[in-house]
Amino acid sequence: MTRIVPTALVLAAGVLCASGAAAQTALPSAAEAVRLVREHRTNGSVTVAETLAYAARLRPDSFRLAEIRAERRPGEDVVRVRICYWQRPPGVRALPHCGIGFVVTANPAHVEPEERFAGLGRDLQDGREAFLRGLDRELALLADPGTRTLRAVVDPYDLYDDR
């Protein structure tokens, strides 16, 4: 049994296919990737931007946001977004650091921390208070390098999460 399909319908379907998901890229632009990270809702039901502003407001002497930047690596299907900030223990010059990273795709929009189980990215994903505790922990480690060395050795064997 042969079906006759009107030509206009066939042409419209071809246009839809050409302009549909197959023609769209899964990689967002740099500005779009940064926007997706800023608006990403963490486990604490607040956005990343709100959490960073909260930390800057509560820790004005020790934490300040520097920039949020996107980078693409050749051959990767994702855009990496880095959150750069200034961290300053009392009595020490401010130290710039870009230690929080997110992996972003656009189609569908998806944002997740690079380091799911360690670092400030994990703390940021867990909400405002966890991020403040993580900042305080990082500042304490910066203030005492001996503790940092000891933590690097002991952490793989630590059964308890002290966040």
C-alpha positions as CSV (number, residue, x, y, z in Angstrom):
1,M,0.0,0.0,0.0
2,T,1.5,3.3,-1.1
3,R,0.9,6.5,0.8
4,I,0.9,9.9,-0.8
5,V,2.3,12.6,1.4
6,P,1.8,16.2,0.5
7,T,5.1,17.9,-0.6
8,A,4.7,20.8,1.8
9,L,4.6,18.4,4.7
10,V,7.8,16.6,3.6
11,L,9.6,19.9,3.1
12,A,8.5,21.1,6.5
13,A,9.7,17.9,8.2
14,G,13.1,18.3,6.4
15,V,13.4,21.9,7.7
16,L,12.5,20.8,11.2
17,C,15.2,18.1,11.1
18,A,17.8,20.5,9.8
19,S,17.1,23.0,12.5
20,G,16.4,20.5,15.3
21,A,18.6,18.9,17.9
22,A,20.9,17.4,15.3
23,A,22.0,20.9,14.2
24,Q,22.4,22.3,17.7
25,T,25.7,21.9,19.5
26,A,26.0,20.3,22.9
27,L,28.7,22.8,24.0
28,P,27.5,26.1,25.4
29,S,29.3,29.4,24.7
30,A,31.6,30.7,27.4
31,A,29.0,33.3,28.6
32,E,26.2,30.6,28.6
33,A,28.4,28.2,30.5
34,V,29.2,30.8,33.2
35,R,25.4,31.7,33.4
36,L,24.5,28.1,33.8
37,V,27.0,27.7,36.7
38,R,25.9,30.9,38.4
39,E,22.2,29.8,38.2
40,H,23.0,26.2,39.2
41,R,20.9,25.1,42.3
42,T,23.0,23.3,44.9
43,N,21.9,20.7,47.3
44,G,21.2,23.5,49.7
45,S,18.5,24.9,47.3
46,V,20.3,28.1,46.6
47,T,22.3,29.1,43.5
48,V,26.0,29.1,43.2
49,A,26.0,32.9,42.9
50,E,24.0,33.2,46.1
51,T,26.3,30.9,48.0
52,L,29.4,32.8,46.8
53,A,27.9,36.2,47.7
54,Y,26.9,34.8,51.2
55,A,30.4,33.6,51.8
56,A,31.9,37.0,50.7
57,R,29.4,38.8,53.0
58,L,30.2,36.6,56.1
59,R,33.9,36.3,55.5
60,P,34.9,39.7,54.1
61,D,38.5,39.6,55.5
62,S,39.3,36.1,54.2
63,F,37.3,35.4,51.0
64,R,36.5,37.4,47.9
65,L,35.3,36.2,44.5
66,A,37.8,37.1,41.7
67,E,36.2,35.8,38.5
68,I,34.2,32.9,37.0
69,R,35.7,31.8,33.6
70,A,35.0,29.1,31.1
71,E,37.5,27.1,29.2
72,R,37.3,24.5,26.5
73,R,39.9,21.8,26.0
74,P,40.4,20.3,22.5
75,G,38.6,17.0,22.0
76,E,36.3,17.3,25.1
77,D,32.5,17.3,24.8
78,V,32.1,19.6,27.9
79,V,33.0,23.1,28.9
80,R,34.9,23.5,32.2
81,V,34.0,26.5,34.3
82,R,36.5,27.7,37.0
83,I,35.6,29.8,40.0
84,C,38.6,31.9,41.0
85,Y,38.7,33.6,44.4
86,W,41.1,35.3,46.8
87,Q,41.7,33.5,50.1
88,R,43.6,35.3,52.9
89,P,44.4,33.8,56.3
90,P,44.8,36.5,59.0
91,G,48.2,38.3,58.8
92,V,49.0,36.9,55.3
93,R,48.8,38.4,51.8
94,A,45.8,37.3,49.8
95,L,46.3,34.3,47.6
96,P,44.5,33.9,44.3
97,H,43.2,30.4,43.6
98,C,41.0,28.8,41.0
99,G,40.2,25.6,42.9
100,I,36.5,25.2,42.2
101,G,35.5,23.7,38.9
102,F,32.3,22.7,37.2
103,V,31.6,20.6,34.1
104,V,28.9,22.1,31.8
105,T,26.9,20.9,28.8
106,A,24.1,22.8,27.1
107,N,21.9,20.3,25.3
108,P,20.5,19.3,27.7
109,A,21.7,21.9,30.2
110,H,23.7,20.0,32.9
111,V,26.1,21.3,35.5
112,E,28.1,19.2,38.0
113,P,31.2,19.7,40.1
114,E,34.5,18.4,38.8
115,E,35.5,17.1,42.2
116,R,32.4,15.4,43.6
117,F,34.0,13.9,46.7
118,A,36.7,16.4,47.7
119,G,37.5,20.1,48.0
120,L,35.6,23.3,48.0
121,G,33.6,22.2,44.9
122,R,32.0,19.5,47.0
123,D,31.3,21.9,49.8
124,L,29.8,24.5,47.4
125,Q,27.5,21.8,46.0
126,D,26.4,20.9,49.6
127,G,25.1,24.4,50.4
128,R,26.0,27.7,52.2
129,E,27.0,26.4,55.6
130,A,29.1,23.5,54.2
131,F,30.9,26.0,51.9
132,L,31.7,28.3,54.9
133,R,33.0,25.3,56.9
134,G,35.1,24.3,53.8
135,L,36.5,27.8,53.6
136,D,37.4,27.8,57.2
137,R,39.1,24.4,56.9
138,E,41.1,25.7,53.9
139,L,42.1,28.8,55.7
140,A,43.3,26.7,58.7
141,L,45.4,24.5,56.4
142,L,46.9,27.6,54.7
143,A,47.8,29.0,58.1
144,D,49.6,25.9,59.2
145,P,51.6,24.1,56.5
146,G,52.5,21.2,58.8
147,T,48.8,20.3,59.2
148,R,48.4,20.4,55.4
149,T,51.1,17.9,55.0
150,L,49.7,15.6,57.7
151,R,46.2,15.9,56.2
152,A,47.5,14.9,52.8
153,V,49.0,11.7,54.3
154,V,46.1,10.8,56.6
155,D,43.0,11.8,54.5
156,P,43.0,8.7,52.3
157,Y,42.6,6.5,55.4
158,D,40.1,8.8,57.2
159,L,36.8,6.9,57.6
160,Y,34.9,10.0,58.9
161,D,33.9,13.0,56.9
162,D,34.7,16.1,59.0
163,R,32.8,18.6,56.9
